[in-house]
Amino acid sequence: MKIKLRTIVTVLATLATAGAQETDPSIAGLEKASEDFVKAYNEKKAADIAALFTEDAEMSDLKGEDRTTGRDAIKARYEAIFADETPPQMALEVSSVRLVAPNLAIEDGTVHLTPRGDENEPPRSTTYTAVLLQNDAGV
């Protein structure tokens, strides 16, 4: 399975969001969500990625044609990515975080993917949007 790099990924997660320059107290601790996602991805831990998502989470490309629904399906998607190829190293650059309800935030940013081991393949980046729901524990 190839990772689509020119997409906007929409995700519902169990954690609020990450990386605001000045952390608003109402979305404190959000950096951990993105950090946990990137760490799990770079360590090829599909179960850890899936644990960040709600049971009925959804991921899709910009056109909505490549859609994955549900935590188990998201886990399977990442297991396939990690099994079929050497995924690139990932880094996130969060550009904005907007609190749209007491426990709901929207994060926009850029995913940077750097190939591992192939010097001829250039790094690539794509934008993303994540809709994140804070869980009962406040994270």
Secondary structure, DSSP 8 states (H G I E B T S, - for coil): ----SS---EEEESS-----SS--GGGTTTHHHHHHHHHHHHTT-HHHHHHTB-TT-EE--TTS-S-EESHHHHHHHHHHHHHHS---EEEEEEEEEEEEETTEEEEEEEEEEE-SS-TTS--EEEEEEEEEE--TT--
